[in-house]
Amino acid sequence: MAQSSIEWTEMTWNPTTGCSKISAGCKYCYAEVMTRRLMAMGIEKYKNGFEVAVHEDALQIPYSWKKPKVVFVNSMSDLFHPEVQVAFIEKVFEVMNNTPQHTYQVLTKRAERLYELHHRFNWTPNIWMGVSVENETVIDRIDFLRETNAVVKFLSCEPLIGPLRNMNLINIDWAIVGGESGRKARPIKEEWVLDILSQCERSNVKFFFKQWGGTNKKKAGRLLLGRTYDEMPLISKVA
């Protein structure tokens, strides 16, 4: 568990670590780079590098949080990676179900596996489910997400490396858009971002612009049309 600098969340929780590349958005995976650093530092959790691993001890962490949190689940992995056993995914969902005061943001590139398994889980309102959609070659991930029982569904269009024209945003609640950052960052075009913004406005989908990215993402900033876009779905309040 760690406080996060990611603009759309508060903290990260990693009951699984490690992953493998499946599409163009994975090319410069920040989690893989971070894992190498943590492994070099001797952090036990990352002793096997970017191999997929589950961490039973991490399942207890959310029970220790005294105040409600907004939590990005598995920032260093993909909960629906095929090497993560269904039984462990069920344990993660049980923790999320048992701590409704926290809002959990789960993000996957394995939309087909998500769809195959979604009926096995209890989708309480505090579990937001998202898929990564970096260009039009993976736009079908939205269709798989739409068919799940998740109460809140969102898209992470980051790193946006191509246009996403004419998306079907029915039953989609939120879209996060951002450019790739780092020394080898692929370019993002303003017209792509503005087109997604327009689609979201027409479909009443919340829009969050995270960053332009590039080699100096702080300098590039996150202003779009002279303003910041920080829209998010409403967070469920637990009495």
C-alpha positions as CSV (number, residue, x, y, z in Angstrom):
1,M,0.0,0.0,0.0
2,A,1.3,3.5,-0.9
3,Q,0.1,7.0,-1.3
4,S,-0.2,7.7,-5.0
5,S,0.7,10.7,-7.2
6,I,-1.8,9.5,-9.8
7,E,-4.2,12.3,-10.2
8,W,-7.4,10.2,-10.3
9,T,-6.8,8.1,-7.1
10,E,-5.4,8.5,-3.6
11,M,-3.5,5.3,-3.0
12,T,-2.5,2.0,-4.5
13,W,-3.0,-1.5,-3.2
14,N,-1.2,-4.5,-4.9
15,P,-2.4,-7.9,-3.8
16,T,-0.8,-9.1,-7.1
17,T,2.4,-8.0,-8.8
18,G,3.9,-8.7,-12.2
19,C,2.4,-8.8,-15.7
20,S,3.2,-9.5,-19.4
21,K,2.7,-7.4,-22.5
22,I,-0.4,-7.9,-24.6
23,S,-0.9,-4.8,-26.7
24,A,0.8,-1.6,-27.9
25,G,0.0,0.3,-24.8
26,C,2.3,-2.0,-22.8
27,K,5.4,-1.1,-24.8
28,Y,6.9,1.2,-22.1
29,C,5.1,-0.2,-19.1
30,Y,5.8,2.0,-16.1
31,A,5.1,-0.9,-13.7
32,E,7.8,-3.0,-15.3
33,V,10.3,-0.1,-15.0
34,M,9.3,0.5,-11.3
35,T,9.6,-3.2,-10.6
36,R,13.2,-3.3,-11.7
37,R,13.9,-0.4,-9.4
38,L,12.2,-2.1,-6.4
39,M,13.9,-5.4,-7.2
40,A,17.3,-3.7,-7.2
41,M,16.4,-2.1,-3.8
42,G,15.9,-5.6,-2.4
43,I,12.2,-5.2,-1.8
44,E,11.0,-8.7,-1.0
45,K,7.7,-8.4,-2.8
46,Y,9.6,-7.9,-6.1
47,K,12.3,-10.5,-5.6
48,N,11.1,-12.4,-8.8
49,G,11.0,-9.2,-10.9
50,F,8.0,-8.8,-13.2
51,E,6.8,-12.4,-12.9
52,V,3.2,-12.6,-11.8
53,A,2.9,-13.3,-8.1
54,V,0.0,-13.1,-5.6
55,H,0.4,-11.8,-2.1
56,E,-1.9,-13.3,0.5
57,D,-0.6,-11.0,3.2
58,A,-1.7,-7.9,1.3
59,L,-5.3,-9.0,1.6
60,Q,-5.4,-7.7,5.1
61,I,-4.2,-4.2,4.4
62,P,-7.6,-2.5,3.5
63,Y,-9.0,-3.5,6.9
64,S,-6.4,-1.4,8.6
65,W,-7.4,1.9,6.9
66,K,-9.3,4.0,9.4
67,K,-10.7,6.6,7.0
68,P,-12.4,6.0,3.6
69,K,-9.9,5.8,0.7
70,V,-10.0,5.9,-3.1
71,V,-7.8,3.0,-4.1
72,F,-6.2,1.9,-7.4
73,V,-6.1,-1.9,-7.2
74,N,-3.0,-3.5,-8.7
75,S,-1.1,-0.6,-10.1
76,M,1.8,-3.0,-10.5
77,S,-0.1,-5.8,-12.1
78,D,-3.4,-6.9,-13.8
79,L,-5.9,-8.7,-11.6
80,F,-7.3,-10.5,-14.6
81,H,-4.0,-11.8,-15.9
82,P,-4.4,-15.5,-16.8
83,E,-1.7,-16.5,-14.3
84,V,-3.8,-15.1,-11.4
85,Q,-6.1,-17.9,-10.2
86,V,-9.8,-17.3,-10.0
87,A,-9.8,-18.3,-6.3
88,F,-7.4,-15.4,-5.5
89,I,-9.5,-12.9,-7.6
90,E,-12.5,-14.0,-5.5
91,K,-10.5,-13.3,-2.3
92,V,-9.7,-9.8,-3.6
93,F,-13.3,-9.1,-4.3
94,E,-14.3,-10.4,-0.9
95,V,-12.0,-7.8,0.7
96,M,-13.5,-5.1,-1.4
97,N,-17.0,-6.3,-0.6
98,N,-16.2,-6.3,3.1
99,T,-14.8,-2.7,3.1
100,P,-17.6,-0.6,1.4
101,Q,-16.2,2.6,3.0
102,H,-13.4,2.5,0.4
103,T,-13.7,3.0,-3.3
104,Y,-11.7,0.5,-5.4
105,Q,-10.6,1.3,-9.0
106,V,-9.7,-2.0,-10.8
107,L,-8.2,-1.7,-14.3
108,T,-7.5,-4.4,-16.8
109,K,-6.3,-5.0,-20.3
110,R,-7.7,-8.6,-20.1
111,A,-11.3,-7.6,-20.9
112,E,-12.2,-11.0,-22.3
113,R,-11.2,-12.8,-19.1
114,L,-13.0,-10.1,-17.1
115,Y,-16.2,-10.8,-19.1
116,E,-15.8,-14.6,-18.7
117,L,-15.5,-14.4,-14.9
118,H,-17.6,-11.3,-14.0
119,H,-20.6,-13.3,-12.9
120,R,-18.6,-15.0,-10.2
121,F,-18.1,-11.8,-8.2
122,N,-20.2,-9.6,-6.0
123,W,-20.1,-6.1,-7.7
124,T,-20.8,-3.8,-4.8
125,P,-21.1,-0.1,-5.7
126,N,-17.6,0.7,-4.3
127,I,-15.9,-1.4,-7.0
128,W,-15.2,0.6,-10.2
129,M,-14.2,-1.6,-13.1
130,G,-12.2,-0.2,-16.0
131,V,-10.4,-1.3,-19.2
132,S,-7.4,0.2,-20.9
133,V,-8.1,1.4,-24.4
134,E,-5.0,3.0,-26.0
135,N,-6.0,2.9,-29.7
136,E,-8.7,1.5,-32.0
137,T,-7.1,-1.9,-32.3
138,V,-8.3,-2.7,-28.7
139,I,-11.6,-0.8,-28.8
140,D,-13.6,-4.1,-28.4
141,R,-12.5,-4.1,-24.7
142,I,-15.2,-1.5,-24.2
143,D,-17.9,-4.0,-25.3
144,F,-16.6,-6.7,-22.9
145,L,-16.7,-4.2,-20.0
146,R,-20.2,-3.0,-20.9
147,E,-21.5,-6.5,-20.5
148,T,-20.2,-7.0,-16.9
149,N,-22.2,-6.5,-13.7
150,A,-19.9,-3.7,-12.5
151,V,-21.9,-0.8,-11.1
152,V,-19.4,1.9,-12.3
153,K,-17.5,1.3,-15.5
154,F,-14.7,3.4,-16.8
155,L,-12.1,3.6,-19.6
156,S,-8.4,4.4,-19.2
157,C,-7.4,5.9,-22.6
158,E,-3.8,6.1,-21.5
159,P,-1.3,6.1,-23.0
160,L,-3.4,7.4,-25.9
161,I,-1.4,6.5,-28.9
162,G,-4.1,6.8,-31.6
163,P,-7.6,8.1,-32.2
164,L,-10.6,6.5,-30.6
165,R,-13.4,7.5,-33.0
166,N,-17.1,6.6,-32.6
167,M,-16.8,4.7,-29.4
168,N,-19.9,3.1,-28.1
169,L,-20.2,4.7,-24.6
170,I,-23.5,3.2,-23.6
171,N,-23.3,2.2,-19.9
172,I,-19.8,3.7,-19.6
173,D,-19.5,6.2,-16.7
174,W,-16.1,7.7,-16.9
175,A,-13.1,8.2,-19.3
176,I,-9.6,9.0,-18.2
177,V,-7.3,10.3,-21.0
178,G,-3.6,10.8,-21.0
179,G,-0.5,10.9,-23.1
180,E,2.5,8.7,-22.6
181,S,5.4,10.0,-20.5
182,G,9.0,9.1,-20.4
183,R,12.1,9.4,-22.6
184,K,10.6,7.4,-25.4
185,A,7.1,8.6,-25.1
186,R,5.0,8.3,-28.3
187,P,3.1,11.5,-29.3
188,I,-0.4,12.3,-28.5
189,K,-2.5,14.6,-30.7
190,E,-4.9,17.3,-29.3
191,E,-7.5,16.3,-31.9
192,W,-7.7,12.8,-30.5
193,V,-8.3,14.2,-27.0
194,L,-10.9,16.7,-28.1
195,D,-12.7,14.1,-30.1
196,I,-13.0,11.9,-26.9
197,L,-14.1,14.9,-24.9
198,S,-16.8,15.6,-27.4
199,Q,-18.0,11.9,-27.4
200,C,-18.1,12.0,-23.6
201,E,-20.1,15.2,-23.5
202,R,-22.6,13.8,-26.0
203,S,-23.0,10.6,-24.0
204,N,-23.0,12.2,-20.5
205,V,-19.7,10.4,-19.6
206,K,-17.4,12.0,-17.0
207,F,-14.2,13.1,-18.5
208,F,-10.8,13.3,-16.8
209,F,-7.7,14.6,-18.6
210,K,-4.7,13.3,-16.8
211,Q,-1.7,14.7,-18.7
212,W,-0.1,15.5,-22.1
213,G,2.9,13.4,-21.1
214,G,6.1,13.5,-23.1
215,T,9.7,13.7,-21.9
216,N,8.8,16.3,-19.3
217,K,5.2,15.7,-18.2
218,K,5.2,18.3,-15.5
219,K,6.2,21.0,-18.0
220,A,3.6,19.8,-20.5
221,G,1.0,19.9,-17.8
222,R,-2.6,18.9,-18.1
223,L,-4.5,21.9,-19.3
224,L,-7.0,21.3,-22.1
225,L,-8.7,24.2,-23.8
226,G,-7.2,26.4,-21.0
227,R,-8.7,24.4,-18.1
228,T,-8.3,21.2,-16.2
229,Y,-10.8,18.4,-16.5
230,D,-11.2,16.5,-13.2
231,E,-14.6,14.9,-13.6
232,M,-15.2,11.6,-11.7
233,P,-18.3,9.5,-10.9
234,L,-19.9,10.1,-7.5
235,I,-18.3,8.1,-4.7
236,S,-20.7,6.0,-2.7
237,K,-21.1,7.2,0.9
238,V,-21.3,4.5,3.5
239,A,-23.1,5.5,6.7
